[in-house]
């Protein structure tokens, strides 16, 4: 990910811990839908962690679903182990897949600090998801942190086929994504945000984000500009991320074509035009249990997953 200096950039001031959306103060603790698909660098880690705040408590829901389905677990887009290491600590064997070798190194170091059992429960695979060729079989597969938006529809369909072919009987796939209301995309295809990034290392960081949607191509571009004030001076930087807009109806068709059935769908608003959606799926020829779908929602994602 390229990061370059911005010599003349001065961000708009914003109240701490609140975001301003197109001049309006957003009633959330984050700017929703701004997750970056790029590997973090030492200077972007705090910001990128903050952008994942809508998913901060999702580990509880994923763990509950995994306990119902059983292992082994496959974590696609694992990053530095946000879900992999806690899963291993809870007794699951986990294969973590990510394209970022540095992130997987951090994951293994974190697992090693968790003790011998946790370390030995984790294996890592460094590859692009578009090139993934699985060898084992899994009880539970997760595509968390809105990672599905990093995949083009073509790559997404091929990945779903690959995952389905390697699911145990009774196994499950769980994923989440940010759903943007289409009418809002057409009415306001460009949005801007200014917010403080919560940090606990003595650095004061302010970020400006410009979000641009292209509904005709289902693409989304986000440009970030930040200023970090610390004892060593001021660091100004810029980086961007490119994503695919996830169409919930198209995704449902892709899941069905891959041989998967949606067991549970939990949709919760992040703001007036953006929802956080969690899906739990199974192979169509099996069932995890006989409980009605509505009952499964309370084992998938707790209320604390979306913190208003």
C-alpha positions in Angstrom: 0.0 0.0 0.0 1.5 3.3 -1.1 1.6 6.0 1.6 2.9 9.5 0.7 3.4 12.8 2.4 0.8 15.6 2.0 2.8 18.8 2.5 -0.2 21.3 2.4 -3.1 19.3 3.8 -4.8 20.7 6.9 -7.9 18.6 8.0 -11.2 20.1 9.2 -11.5 20.0 13.0 -14.0 17.6 14.5 -15.2 16.8 18.0 -13.3 13.9 19.6 -14.9 10.4 19.2 -17.5 11.8 16.8 -17.6 11.8 13.0 -18.8 14.6 10.7 -20.6 13.4 7.6 -20.9 16.0 4.8 -21.0 18.7 7.5 -23.3 16.8 9.8 -22.1 15.2 13.1 -22.8 11.5 12.9 -24.5 9.9 15.9 -22.1 6.9 15.9 -18.7 6.1 17.3 -17.3 5.6 13.8 -17.7 6.5 10.2 -19.6 3.4 8.9 -18.7 1.6 5.7 -15.1 2.9 5.5 -13.2 -0.4 6.1 -9.9 -0.5 4.3 -9.1 -3.6 2.2 -5.4 -2.8 2.2 -2.8 -4.3 4.6 -2.0 -1.9 7.4 1.3 -0.2 7.8 2.9 1.0 11.1 1.4 4.5 10.4 -2.1 3.3 9.5 -2.7 0.6 12.0 -4.6 2.7 14.6 -6.9 4.2 11.9 -7.6 0.8 10.2 -8.4 -0.8 13.5 -10.8 2.1 14.3 -12.5 1.6 10.9 -13.3 -1.9 11.9 -15.2 -0.8 15.0 -18.6 -1.8 13.6 -17.3 -5.4 13.7 -15.5 -5.1 17.0 -17.7 -7.5 18.9 -18.3 -9.9 16.0 -16.0 -12.5 17.5 -18.8 -13.5 20.0 -21.2 -14.3 17.2 -18.6 -16.1 15.1 -17.6 -18.2 18.0 -21.2 -19.2 18.8 -21.7 -20.2 15.2 -18.5 -22.2 15.1 -19.4 -24.1 18.3 -22.6 -25.2 16.6 -20.9 -26.2 13.3 -17.6 -27.6 14.8 -14.1 -27.3 13.4 -11.6 -27.1 11.9 -12.0 -23.4 11.2 -10.9 -21.5 8.0 -10.4 -17.8 8.5 -10.3 -16.0 5.1 -8.7 -12.6 5.1 -7.3 -13.3 8.6 -5.0 -10.3 8.8 -3.0 -10.2 12.0 -5.3 -12.7 13.7 -8.1 -10.6 15.1 -10.3 -13.8 15.0 -7.8 -16.6 14.4 -5.9 -16.3 17.7 -8.9 -16.1 20.0 -10.5 -19.1 18.2 -7.3 -21.1 18.7 -7.3 -20.0 22.3 -10.8 -21.4 22.6 -9.7 -24.8 21.4 -10.3 -24.7 17.6 -7.8 -25.7 15.0 -7.6 -22.7 12.6 -6.1 -22.2 9.2 -5.5 -18.4 8.6 -5.4 -17.2 5.0 -4.2 -13.7 4.0 -2.2 -12.1 1.3 -0.2 -10.0 3.7 2.9 -11.9 4.9 3.7 -9.3 7.5 0.3 -9.6 9.1 0.5 -13.4 9.2 3.9 -13.1 11.0 2.2 -10.9 13.6 -0.5 -13.5 13.9 1.9 -16.3 14.6 3.8 -14.2 17.1 0.5 -13.4 18.9 -0.4 -17.1 18.9 3.0 -18.0 20.3 2.4 -15.6 23.2 -0.8 -17.4 24.0 1.0 -20.6 24.9 2.0 -23.9 23.2 -1.6 -25.1 22.6 -2.7 -21.9 21.0 0.4 -21.7 18.8 0.1 -25.3 17.7 -3.6 -24.9 16.8 -2.8 -22.3 14.1 -1.4 -22.7 10.6 -1.1 -19.9 8.1 -1.3 -19.7 4.3 -0.1 -16.6 2.5 -2.0 -16.2 -0.8 -4.5 -14.0 -2.6 -8.1 -15.2 -2.1 -8.5 -15.2 -5.9 -5.8 -17.9 -6.1 -7.0 -20.0 -3.1 -6.8 -23.8 -3.6 -7.8 -25.6 -0.4 -6.6 -29.1 0.5 -8.3 -29.8 3.7 -12.0 -29.9 4.8 -13.5 -27.6 7.4 -16.4 -27.4 9.8 -16.6 -23.6 9.8 -15.4 -21.0 7.4 -15.5 -17.2 8.0 -15.1 -14.2 5.8 -15.2 -11.5 8.5 -14.6 -7.8 8.7 -16.4 -7.0 5.5 -13.7 -8.8 3.5 -16.2 -9.9 1.0 -16.1 -6.3 -0.4 -12.5 -7.0 -1.5 -13.6 -9.6 -4.0 -15.0 -9.0 -7.5 -18.2 -10.8 -8.3 -16.3 -13.3 -10.5 -13.7 -14.0 -7.8 -16.4 -14.2 -5.1 -18.3 -16.8 -7.0 -15.2 -18.9 -7.5 -14.2 -18.6 -3.9 -17.7 -19.7 -2.7 -17.5 -22.7 -5.0 -14.1 -23.6 -3.5 -15.3 -23.2 0.1 -18.5 -25.3 -0.5 -16.5 -28.1 -1.9 -14.3 -28.2 1.2 -17.1 -27.9 3.9 -17.8 -30.9 6.1 -21.3 -32.3 6.1 -23.1 -30.0 8.5 -20.4 -27.3 8.1 -21.1 -23.6 7.8 -19.9 -20.4 6.2 -20.4 -17.1 8.0 -19.7 -13.7 6.6 -20.5 -10.1 7.1 -20.6 -7.0 4.9 -21.7 -3.4 4.8 -24.8 -2.9 2.9 -25.4 0.6 1.4 -29.0 1.6 0.6 -29.1 1.9 -3.2 -31.3 5.0 -3.3 -28.8 6.7 -1.1 -25.9 5.7 -3.3 -27.7 7.2 -6.4 -28.7 10.3 -4.5 -25.4 10.9 -2.8 -22.5 9.1 -4.5 -19.8 11.2 -2.8 -19.5 11.6 0.9 -16.8 13.1 3.2 -16.0 12.4 6.8 -13.7 14.0 9.4 -13.0 12.3 12.7 -10.5 11.8 15.5 -8.8 8.4 15.7 -8.8 7.0 19.2 -5.2 6.2 20.2 -3.4 5.4 23.4 0.2 5.9 22.4 0.6 9.6 22.9 -0.3 10.5 19.3 -3.2 12.7 18.4 -4.5 11.7 15.0 -7.2 13.3 12.9 -8.5 11.7 9.7 -10.4 13.0 6.6 -12.0 10.4 4.3 -13.6 11.0 1.0 -15.9 8.2 -0.2 -17.0 7.8 -3.8 -19.5 5.3 -5.1 -19.9 4.3 -8.7 -23.2 2.3 -8.8 -23.0 1.6 -12.5 -19.8 -0.5 -12.0 -20.5 -1.4 -8.3 -17.2 0.1 -7.3 -16.3 2.2 -4.2 -13.2 4.3 -3.7 -12.1 5.8 -0.4 -9.3 8.3 0.0 -7.9 8.9 3.5 -5.8 11.8 4.6 -4.4 12.0 8.1 -2.4 14.2 10.4 -0.6 12.7 13.4 0.7 15.0 16.1 3.4 13.6 18.4 6.6 14.4 20.3 8.6 14.0 17.0 6.4 16.5 15.1 3.6 16.1 12.6 3.2 13.3 10.1 0.8 13.9 7.2 -0.1 11.0 4.9 -2.5 9.8 2.3 -3.7 6.3 1.3 -6.7 4.9 -0.5 -8.7 1.7 -0.8 -10.8 0.2 -3.5 -13.8 -2.0 -2.8 -16.8 -3.6 -4.5 -20.3 -2.6 -3.5 -22.0 -5.7 -2.2 -25.5 -6.2 -3.6 -27.3 -8.4 -1.0 -29.6 -9.9 -3.6 -26.8 -10.7 -6.0 -24.8 -12.2 -3.1 -27.8 -14.4 -2.2 -27.9 -15.7 -5.7 -24.1 -16.4 -5.7 -24.5 -18.3 -2.5 -27.3 -20.4 -3.8 -25.4 -21.2 -7.1 -22.4 -22.3 -5.0 -24.7 -24.8 -3.2 -25.2 -22.9 0.0 -28.4 -22.0 1.8 -28.7 -19.0 4.0 -29.7 -20.2 7.5 -29.8 -16.8 9.2 -29.6 -13.2 8.2 -29.1 -10.4 10.8 -29.2 -6.9 9.5 -28.6 -3.9 11.8 -28.3 -0.2 11.0 -25.0 1.6 11.3 -26.6 4.9 10.3 -29.7 6.0 8.2 -28.2 4.7 4.9 -25.9 1.9 5.9 -26.5 -1.5 7.5 -24.2 -4.2 8.9 -25.3 -7.6 7.6 -24.3 -11.0 9.0 -25.1 -14.2 7.1 -24.8 -17.8 8.3 -24.9 -20.4 5.5 -24.8 -24.1 5.2 -24.5 -26.6 2.3 -27.9 -27.2 0.9 -27.7 -30.9 1.3 -27.2 -30.7 5.1 -28.6 -29.1 8.2 -26.8 -27.8 11.3 -29.9 -28.4 13.4 -33.7 -28.4 13.2 -34.3 -25.1 15.0 -36.2 -22.4 13.1 -34.0 -19.8 11.4 -35.4 -17.0 13.7 -34.1 -18.9 16.7 -30.6 -19.2 15.2 -30.2 -15.4 15.2 -29.7 -15.3 18.9 -26.7 -17.6 18.7 -25.2 -15.7 15.8 -24.6 -12.1 16.8 -25.3 -10.5 20.1 -26.7 -7.0 20.5 -23.2 -5.8 21.6 -21.9 -6.4 18.1 -23.3 -3.0 17.0 -22.5 -0.4 19.6 -24.5 2.8 19.0 
